[in-house]
Amino acid sequence: MAEELFNEQDADLLSQLEERVVKALEAVGTLRKEKLALQKEIDRLNAELSAAKSKNKTAASRISKLLDQMELPSVE
C-alpha cells in the first residue's frame, strides 16, 4: 500500500514536472519567434535610418551649395 501511494505521488510529481517542461519549451519557442521578428524589424528600421541619413546628407550638401551661390558677389 505504501509503495502504491509512493508511486502515485511520484507519478503526480512527474506529471507536474512534465507539464512545466512542456510549457517552458513552448515559451522558449514563442520567444525565439518573437526575437526573430524583432530582429527583422530592427534590421528594417536600421536600413530606413541609413537611407534617411543619406538623403539628409544630400539635402544638406545641396542647401550648402545654394547658399554659397547666393553669397557670391556678382562680377560686373
ABEGO torsion letter per residue (X at the ends): XAAAAAAAAAAAAAAAAAAAAAAAAAAAAAAAAAAAAAAAAAAAAAAAAAAAAAAAAAAAAAAAAAAAAAABBBBX
